[in-house]
Amino acid sequence: MSCETKRFVLISDLHAHPWSAFSIGDGRNNSRLLRTLSVLMASLEHAHQHNIPWVFAGDLVHTAGYALNVVLAELRTTLAAPAYADVEKVAIWGNHDARSIGGKITLDQTVFATLQHAVPNLYMLNSEIRTLRNGLTITGAGYQAHANLLEFGPEADVGVYHQTVRGSVAPNGFIFEEGIDPGELRKRHSFSVVGHIHHPQLIRQGILVPGSPEHHNFGDIGEHGWWDVGIGDGNNQAEFFSGHSPKFLTVDMPEQVLDDGNFYRVRSVPEGARLPDGVVAIAPSPTIVTSRNLLHGVSQTDQVLRVWLGHETPPKGQYDEYMTVGQELLHDQEPTHLRDARVRNIQLHNFCCFADEELTLRDGLWLITGKGKHYPSNGAGKSTLVGEALYWLLFGRTTKGLAADEVVRWGADDCAVRAAIDIDGGVVAEDNQGSTLIVERKRTSSNSSLTIMQDGYDWEATSVTEMTAKLNRYLGITPEIFQNLAYFSQEKLLLFSSATDGERKNVLADLIGLSTYQTASTAAAAQVAAEQDKIIEQRARVDELEERAEAQRSTVEGMQAYCIAWDTQHKQMCQEAELRIHELDQQAEELSGQSSSCQGR
């Protein structure tokens, strides 16, 4: 860029969040959160090295409720780092930065209320003008749900806003016909920056939608990153810097998935097909149980085993032995048996973004929309109200890995979630077999607790961990089953809607936990294979011993033959010796007779 231009770094729509999809690690160790922080750090480093201002156009976080503890702390550490203390920082808030409060949004209702006091040289634009160190005049305003609530700043070189611009284009080609009038922006500013739409684009001359610095979901396409903007007399320039983050890509078949670090969604997986090793992808589940139709109508472990052994017939006379081994294997796998449970009422106190909220659920289909007279539904806390609250109640953490103080509402000292759960129809069941659980999990500044009352009687446990495990066993629920049955993700919903009938059956087999029996079967097959290996090894040992024995037998037979030959030779020699002795005796007698005759003469 020309040295006459007045430059600044521009970044928008960061959406820092500990995403559960396509990530590893929880909370501040979440891999996608760490990746987002590295992009933020790169933009700050560029501003520091070139001694130019850093401008942010809204949506620093994805969900204000979660940002108040985990994400906000990491953002504060990054923005307030000593290396970037001298960087002049200017920002506005986006819709995701504000908590669910109706009416006009003000600074104190956003995450920047805390950051502006903790981050050196951070200035929040709020419809007034500011002159930067390099002489640029800048103004702007944070997000408002309705155009009549937005106050444009006065005339300035640069205007920064977080709204939809009329004429901007979504990644799918949809053109927004409502929003800020581009003519109003050009009338007030030489160059306008408008965050909110994640798809980077230039709207006519002098209006830049910077887009998000990373792909956030499968709706994003193309390159995403941040900008180095230069403002000159009639010569505005914007240099793009890629965020180098993974892209979200949708493909039809597994062979289209590459080991290139991107995130993939596979629409269909034919039988026998496999995804490449080391890739990050979601796809319809493979066949879990080939003969699942045989299991229709059975629920108990022994029933499933009998059906299984009826289909995979064991050797004759070994049915009972196979049944015993199967029971032991399934006991090791701890198969779950879901109870008939229905949440009747749930109460939240200082949980994430909710101060006090209660929801009573009756029979029927429920639609939950964003709460607030003017505030939109996105990020209003719909998932938190039911899904995340129940998940934390049951398992002591959220699906994003948040636990302990991380779920306490900003500014509060404690939080609690309480639910009434009817079991087998509840206490009013006609057969009087029903029951009701009152479950309450609390978090205070000093400890955590989980209490359970069933029909007026308190459950007992030595620790919160033990009580949590006891509750999960009683309900027959696991985190995986809960997320599949009660908290169906958008990714799985999209895959389910586009899957074939066979692929949908596979997904449903996952949901009802048939994989436990397949795991037990696999474990049994592994044991059989191990025993067969032992048999082969022993047979090889026997063959070796037999060869050695045969060699020993040959040696013994040779020695026996030698002994017989030696014995025969010995006997023959003895006979010859005796015969020779006899001959010598005769000769001796003859000589003795001759000697006597000579003496007589």
C-alpha positions in Angstrom: 0.0 0.0 0.0 1.1 3.6 -0.6 2.7 5.3 2.4 0.2 8.2 1.9 -2.7 6.1 2.9 -4.0 5.9 6.5 -4.2 2.2 7.4 -5.9 0.1 10.0 -6.4 -3.7 10.6 -10.0 -4.8 10.2 -11.6 -8.0 11.5 -15.2 -9.0 12.2 -17.5 -11.8 13.3 -14.9 -13.8 15.2 -17.6 -15.9 17.1 -15.2 -17.2 19.7 -16.7 -20.4 21.2 -15.7 -23.8 22.5 -17.5 -25.6 19.7 -18.4 -29.3 20.4 -18.5 -30.3 16.7 -15.3 -31.0 14.8 -13.1 -30.3 17.9 -11.2 -31.9 20.7 -10.8 -30.6 24.2 -13.3 -28.8 26.5 -13.6 -25.2 27.7 -10.4 -23.1 27.2 -8.6 -26.2 25.8 -11.1 -26.6 22.9 -9.2 -26.9 19.7 -11.5 -24.7 17.6 -11.5 -22.0 20.3 -7.7 -22.1 20.4 -7.7 -21.8 16.6 -9.9 -18.7 16.7 -7.7 -17.1 19.3 -4.7 -17.6 17.0 -6.5 -15.8 14.2 -7.3 -12.9 16.5 -3.7 -12.8 17.7 -2.4 -12.7 14.1 -4.5 -9.6 13.4 -3.3 -7.9 16.5 0.3 -8.8 15.7 0.0 -7.2 12.3 -1.4 -4.0 13.8 1.5 -4.0 16.3 4.2 -4.6 13.7 2.9 -1.8 11.4 1.9 0.6 14.2 -1.7 1.0 12.9 -5.1 0.8 14.6 -7.0 -2.4 15.0 -10.8 -2.2 14.3 -13.4 -4.8 15.2 -16.9 -4.8 13.6 -18.9 -7.0 16.0 -19.7 -10.5 17.2 -16.6 -11.2 19.2 -18.3 -14.2 20.8 -20.8 -16.7 19.6 -23.0 -16.9 22.7 -22.9 -14.3 25.5 -24.0 -16.8 28.1 -21.0 -19.1 27.5 -18.6 -16.2 26.9 -19.0 -14.8 30.3 -16.7 -17.3 31.9 -14.5 -19.4 29.6 -14.3 -17.5 26.3 -14.3 -14.0 27.7 -11.4 -14.8 30.0 -9.3 -16.0 27.0 -10.3 -13.1 24.9 -9.3 -10.7 27.7 -6.0 -12.4 28.0 -5.3 -12.1 24.3 -6.5 -8.5 23.8 -4.8 -7.3 27.0 -1.5 -9.1 26.3 1.5 -6.8 27.0 2.7 -7.2 23.4 -0.4 -5.5 22.1 -0.9 -2.9 24.9 0.2 -0.1 22.6 -2.2 -1.1 19.8 -5.0 1.4 19.4 -8.2 -0.8 19.4 -11.6 0.4 18.2 -14.7 -1.9 18.4 -18.5 -2.1 18.2 -20.7 -4.9 19.5 -22.6 -7.4 17.4 -25.9 -9.3 18.1 -24.1 -12.3 19.5 -22.2 -10.1 21.9 -25.4 -8.9 23.7 -27.4 -10.8 26.3 -31.1 -11.5 25.7 -32.5 -8.2 26.8 -35.4 -6.6 24.8 -35.5 -3.1 23.4 -32.5 -1.0 22.4 -29.1 -2.7 23.1 -26.6 -0.6 25.2 -23.0 -1.2 25.9 -23.6 -2.4 29.5 -25.7 -5.3 28.1 -22.8 -6.7 26.1 -19.6 -8.6 26.8 -17.6 -5.4 26.0 -18.9 -3.8 29.2 -16.2 -5.8 31.0 -13.6 -5.8 28.3 -13.4 -2.0 27.9 -12.1 -1.7 31.4 -9.7 -4.7 31.2 -8.1 -4.1 27.7 -5.6 -1.2 27.3 -6.4 1.3 24.5 -9.8 -0.3 23.7 -12.4 2.3 22.6 -16.1 1.4 22.0 -17.8 3.3 19.2 -21.3 4.4 20.1 -22.6 6.8 17.5 -19.9 9.4 18.2 -16.8 10.4 16.3 -13.2 9.6 17.2 -9.9 10.7 15.7 -7.3 7.9 15.5 -3.5 8.4 16.0 -2.9 8.3 12.3 -5.4 11.2 11.7 -8.4 9.1 10.5 -11.8 10.0 11.8 -14.0 7.0 12.7 -17.5 6.5 14.0 -20.0 3.7 14.2 -22.6 1.9 16.3 -23.2 -1.6 17.6 -26.0 -3.9 16.5 -29.7 -3.1 17.0 -32.5 -5.5 16.2 -34.5 -2.9 14.3 -33.3 -0.2 12.0 -35.3 2.5 13.8 -33.2 1.8 16.9 -29.9 2.3 15.1 -28.2 5.7 15.4 -25.8 6.5 12.7 -22.6 8.3 13.7 -21.7 11.8 12.3 -19.8 12.2 9.0 -16.4 10.7 9.3 -13.7 9.0 7.1 -14.7 5.6 8.3 -18.0 4.2 9.6 -18.2 0.8 11.3 -21.6 -1.0 11.8 -22.9 -4.4 12.5 -26.1 -4.8 10.5 -27.3 -6.2 7.2 -26.6 -4.0 4.2 -29.3 -3.9 1.5 -27.9 -5.6 -1.6 -25.4 -7.9 0.3 -25.3 -11.5 -0.9 -25.4 -14.7 1.2 -23.1 -17.6 0.2 -26.0 -19.4 -1.5 -26.6 -16.3 -3.7 -29.6 -14.9 -1.8 -29.7 -11.1 -2.0 -30.8 -9.2 1.1 -33.5 -6.6 0.1 -33.7 -5.1 3.6 -31.2 -3.5 5.8 -29.0 -0.4 5.9 -29.3 1.8 2.8 -25.9 1.8 1.0 -26.6 5.4 -0.1 -26.9 6.5 3.5 -23.5 5.0 4.2 -21.8 6.6 1.2 -23.3 10.0 2.1 -21.8 9.9 5.6 -18.4 8.1 5.1 -15.6 7.7 2.6 -15.3 4.1 3.6 -17.8 1.9 5.5 -17.3 -1.4 7.2 -20.4 -3.5 8.0 -20.1 -6.7 9.9 -22.8 -9.4 10.4 -22.9 -11.2 7.1 -20.2 -13.9 7.2 -19.6 -13.9 3.4 -16.8 -11.4 2.5 -17.8 -8.9 -0.3 -17.5 -5.4 -1.5 -20.8 -3.7 -2.0 -20.3 -1.0 -4.6 -17.4 1.4 -4.0 -16.5 2.1 -0.4 -18.6 -0.4 1.5 -16.8 -3.5 2.7 -18.4 -6.5 4.3 -15.3 -8.1 5.9 -17.0 -11.5 6.6 -15.9 -13.9 9.3 -12.2 -14.7 9.6 -12.9 -18.5 9.6 -15.5 -20.9 8.3 -18.1 -21.4 11.1 -20.4 -24.0 9.5 -21.3 -25.7 6.3 -23.0 -22.6 5.0 -19.7 -20.8 4.6 -17.8 -20.9 1.3 -14.6 -19.5 -0.2 -11.7 -17.8 1.6 -12.2 -16.1 4.9 -9.8 -13.9 6.9 -9.1 -10.3 8.0 -8.0 -7.1 6.2 -5.4 -4.3 6.1 -7.4 -1.3 4.9 -5.9 1.9 3.6 -7.8 5.2 3.2 -6.5 7.8 0.9 -7.8 10.7 -1.2 -10.1 8.9 -3.6 -7.9 5.8 -3.4 -9.2 3.3 -0.8 -7.5 -0.1 -0.7 -8.2 -3.3 1.2 -5.6 -6.1 1.4 -6.9 -9.5 2.4 -5.1 -11.9 4.8 -6.4 -15.5 5.0 -7.2 -16.9 8.4 -5.8 -20.3 7.2 -8.5 -22.1 9.2 -10.2 -25.4 8.1 -13.1 -25.1 5.7 -16.5 -26.8 6.0 -17.0 -28.9 2.9 -19.9 -31.1 1.8 -19.2 -34.1 -0.5 -21.4 -37.0 -1.8 -19.1 -40.0 -1.2 -16.3 -41.1 1.2 -13.7 -41.1 -1.6 -14.1 -37.4 -2.0 -12.9 -36.8 1.5 -9.2 -35.7 1.7 -6.7 -35.6 4.5 -6.2 -31.9 4.1 -7.3 -30.6 7.6 -10.7 -29.4 6.4 -14.0 -30.5 8.0 -16.2 -32.8 5.8 -19.8 -33.7 5.7 -20.5 -36.9 3.7 -24.0 -37.4 2.4 -23.9 -41.1 1.8 -21.6 -44.1 2.8 -22.2 -47.2 0.7 -21.9 -50.6 2.5 -18.3 -51.5 2.9 -17.0 -48.0 2.2 -14.6 -46.4 4.6 -13.4 -42.8 5.3 -9.7 -42.2 5.0 -7.7 -42.4 8.3 -7.0 -39.2 10.1 -9.8 -37.1 8.5 -12.4 -35.0 10.4 -15.8 -35.8 9.0 -19.5 -36.6 9.8 -21.3 -39.3 7.9 -24.3 -41.6 8.2 -23.5 -44.4 10.7 -22.3 -47.8 9.2 -24.5 -50.9 9.8 -24.4 -51.6 13.5 -26.4 -54.9 13.6 -27.0 -56.7 10.4 -30.0 -58.6 11.7 -31.6 -55.9 13.8 -35.1 -56.9 12.7 -34.8 -60.1 14.7 -34.6 -57.9 17.8 -38.0 -56.4 17.4 -40.1 -56.6 20.6 -37.3 -57.7 22.9 -35.8 -55.5 25.7 -34.1 -57.6 28.3 -30.5 -58.7 28.1 -31.3 -62.5 28.2 -34.0 -62.0 25.5 -31.5 -60.3 23.2 -28.9 -63.1 23.9 -31.4 -65.8 23.1 -32.4 -64.1 19.8 -28.7 -63.6 19.0 -27.8 -67.2 19.7 -30.8 -68.4 17.8 -29.5 -66.6 14.8 -25.8 -67.4 15.4 -26.2 -71.0 16.5 -23.4 -72.1 18.9 -21.8 -75.6 18.6 -24.0 -78.5 19.6 -24.2 -78.9 23.4 -22.6 -75.5 24.2 -25.7 -73.2 24.3 -25.6 -72.8 28.1 -21.9 -72.0 28.0 -22.3 -69.4 25.3 -25.2 -67.9 27.2 -23.1 -67.6 30.4 -20.2 -66.0 28.5 -22.6 -63.6 26.8 -24.1 -62.5 30.1 -20.6 -61.8 31.5 -19.6 -59.9 28.4 -22.7 -57.7 28.4 -22.3 -57.1 32.1 -18.8 -55.8 31.4 -20.2 -53.5 28.7 -23.0 -52.2 31.0 -25.8 -52.1 28.4 -28.3 -49.3 29.0 -32.0 -49.9 29.4 -33.8 -46.5 28.9 -36.6 -45.9 31.3 -39.9 -44.3 30.3 -39.1 -40.8 31.6 -40.7 -37.5 30.8 -39.5 -34.0 31.9 -42.6 -32.3 33.3 -41.0 -29.1 34.7 -37.6 -27.4 34.6 -36.4 -24.4 36.5 -33.2 -22.4 35.9 -31.6 -20.0 38.4 -28.6 -18.0 37.2 -27.7 -20.7 34.7 -25.7 -19.3 31.8 -27.7 -16.4 30.3 -30.8 -17.0 32.4 -31.5 -15.3 35.7 -34.7 -17.1 36.7 -36.7 -19.1 34.2 -39.3 -21.9 34.5 -40.8 -24.1 31.8 -43.6 -26.5 32.3 -43.9 -29.1 29.5 -47.2 -30.7 28.7 -48.1 -33.3 26.0 -47.7 -32.2 22.4 -45.2 -30.5 20.1 -43.4 -27.5 21.5 -41.7 -24.7 19.5 -39.2 -22.5 21.4 -38.3 -19.2 19.8 -36.1 -16.3 20.9 -37.4 -14.3 23.9 -37.4 -10.5 23.8 -39.6 -7.8 22.3 -37.0 -6.7 19.8 -34.2 -9.2 20.2 -33.9 -11.9 17.5 -34.0 -15.6 18.1 -30.4 -16.4 17.2 -28.3 -16.7 20.3 -31.2 -15.9 22.6 -30.7 -19.1 24.7 -33.1 -21.6 23.2 -30.7 -24.5 23.4 -29.6 -23.5 26.9 -33.2 -23.4 28.2 -33.8 -27.1 27.7 -30.9 -29.0 26.1 -27.9 -27.6 27.9 -29.8 -27.2 31.2 -30.9 -30.8 31.2 -27.5 -32.0 30.1 -25.8 -30.2 33.0 -28.5 -31.5 35.4 -27.9 -35.1 34.4 -24.1 -35.1 33.8 -22.6 -32.1 35.6 -21.3 -30.4 32.4 -22.7 -28.9 29.2 -22.3 -30.3 25.7 -19.6 -27.7 25.2 -17.6 -29.1 28.2 -18.5 -26.2 30.6 -18.7 -27.1 34.2 -18.3 -25.7 37.8 -18.2 -21.9 37.8 -18.3 -21.7 34.0 -22.1 -22.1 33.9 -22.8 -19.5 36.6 -24.5 -16.4 35.1 -22.3 -13.4 34.9 -22.4 -11.4 38.2 -24.0 -14.1 40.2 -22.5 -16.3 43.0 -24.4 -19.5 42.4 -26.6 -21.3 40.0 -29.1 -24.2 40.0 -31.2 -26.3 37.6 -34.2 -28.2 39.0 -36.5 -30.6 37.1 -39.5 -32.8 37.8 -39.2 -36.1 35.9 -42.1 -38.5 35.6 -41.1 -42.2 35.5 -43.4 -44.7 33.9 -46.3 -42.2 33.8 -45.6 -40.5 37.1 -47.4 -40.8 40.4 -50.8 -40.5 38.7 -50.3 -43.5 36.6 -53.4 -45.8 36.5 -51.5 -48.9 37.4 -49.8 -47.1 40.4 -46.4 -48.2 39.1 -45.3 -44.7 38.2 -42.9 -42.5 40.1 -41.6 -38.9 40.1 -38.1 -37.7 40.5 -37.3 -34.2 41.7 -33.7 -33.6 40.6 -31.7 -30.5 41.5 -28.1 -29.6 40.8 -26.5 -26.6 42.4 -23.2 -24.8 42.1 -22.0 -22.2 44.7 -18.8 -20.4 45.1 -17.6 -23.1 47.5 -19.1 -26.5 46.3 -21.4 -28.4 44.1 -24.4 -30.6 45.1 -26.9 -32.9 43.5 -30.1 -33.9 45.3 -32.7 -36.4 44.2 -36.1 -37.0 45.8 -38.3 -39.9 44.6 -41.9 -39.9 45.8 -40.9 -38.1 49.0 -37.8 -40.0 49.8 -34.3 -38.7 49.4 -31.6 -40.6 47.5 -28.3 -41.2 49.3 -24.8 -41.1 48.0 -21.3 -40.3 49.4 -20.5 -37.7 46.7 -21.9 -35.7 43.8 -20.0 -38.0 41.4 -21.6 -41.1 42.9 -25.1 -39.5 42.9 -24.6 -38.5 39.2 -23.7 -42.1 38.3 -26.6 -43.5 40.3 -29.1 -41.2 38.5 -27.6 -42.1 35.0 -27.9 -45.8 35.8 -31.4 -45.5 37.0 -32.6 -43.6 33.9 -30.4 -45.8 31.6 -29.0 -42.6 30.0 -25.5 -41.8 28.8 -24.2 -38.5 27.3 -24.2 -40.1 23.9 -27.8 -41.4 24.1 -29.0 -38.0 25.4 -27.4 -36.0 22.6 -28.8 -38.4 20.0 -32.3 -38.8 21.4 -33.0 -35.5 23.1 -30.6 -33.0 21.6 -30.3 -33.9 17.9 -27.5 -31.7 16.4 -28.0 -29.7 13.2 -25.3 -31.8 11.5 -27.1 -35.1 12.3 -30.5 -33.6 11.4 -29.2 -32.6 7.9 -27.7 -36.0 7.4 -30.8 -37.8 8.6 -33.0 -35.8 6.3 -30.9 -36.6 3.3 -30.1 -40.3 4.1 -31.7 -43.4 2.6 -34.1 -45.6 4.6 -31.3 -48.0 5.3 -29.0 -45.3 6.6 -31.8 -43.9 8.8 -32.2 -47.3 10.3 -28.5 -47.3 11.1 -28.8 -43.9 12.8 -31.8 -45.1 14.9 -29.9 -48.3 15.8 -27.3 -46.0 17.3 -29.9 -44.1 19.2 -31.4 -47.1 21.0 -28.0 -48.5 22.0 -27.8 -51.7 20.0 -24.1 -51.0 19.6 -23.6 -52.4 23.1 -24.5 -55.8 21.9 -22.3 -55.5 18.9 -19.5 -54.4 21.2 -20.0 -57.5 23.3 -20.1 -59.7 20.2 -16.9 -58.1 19.0 -15.3 -58.7 22.4 -16.5 -62.3 22.3 -15.0 -62.7 18.8 -11.8 -61.2 20.0 -11.7 -63.7 22.8 -12.4 -66.6 20.4 -9.6 -65.4 18.1 -7.2 -65.1 21.1 -8.1 -68.7 22.2 -7.7 -69.9 18.6 -4.3 -68.3 18.5 -3.4 -70.1 21.7 -4.6 -73.4 20.2 -2.5 -72.9 17.1 0.5 -72.0 19.3 0.0 -75.1 21.5 -0.4 -77.3 18.4 2.9 -75.9 17.0 4.4 -76.7 20.4 3.1 -80.2 20.3 4.4 -80.8 16.8 7.8 -79.5 17.9 7.8 -81.9 21.0 6.7 -84.8 18.8 9.6 -84.1 16.4 11.9 -84.0 19.4 10.4 -87.2 20.8 10.8 -88.9 17.4 14.4 -87.9 17.3 14.9 -89.2 20.8 13.1 -92.5 19.9 15.5 -92.9 16.9 18.5 -92.3 19.2 17.2 -94.8 21.8 16.5 -97.4 19.1 20.0 -96.9 17.8 21.5 -97.3 21.2 19.3 -100.4 21.8 20.6 -101.9 18.6 24.1 -101.0 19.6 23.6 -102.6 23.0 22.2 -105.8 21.4 25.1 -106.0 19.0 27.6 -105.3 21.8 25.9 -107.9 24.0 26.1 -110.5 21.1 29.7 -109.6 20.5 30.4 -109.8 24.2 28.8 -113.2 24.5 30.8 -114.4 21.4 34.0 -113.1 22.8 33.3 -114.7 26.2 32.6 -118.0 24.4 35.8 -117.7 22.5 37.7 -116.8 25.6 36.3 -119.8 27.5 37.2 -122.0 24.5 40.7 -120.6 24.5 41.0 -121.0 28.3 39.9 -124.6 27.9 42.5 -125.1 25.2 45.2 -123.6 27.3 44.1 -125.8 30.3 44.6 -128.8 28.1 47.9 -127.6 26.9 48.9 -127.0 30.5 47.9 -130.5 31.5 49.9 -132.0 28.6 53.0 -130.0 29.6 52.6 -131.0 33.2 52.4 -134.7 32.2 55.5 -134.4 30.1 57.4 -132.7 32.9 56.5 -135.5 35.3 57.8 -138.2 32.8 61.1 -136.5 32.5 61.6 -136.4 36.2 60.9 -140.2 36.5 63.7 -141.0 34.1 
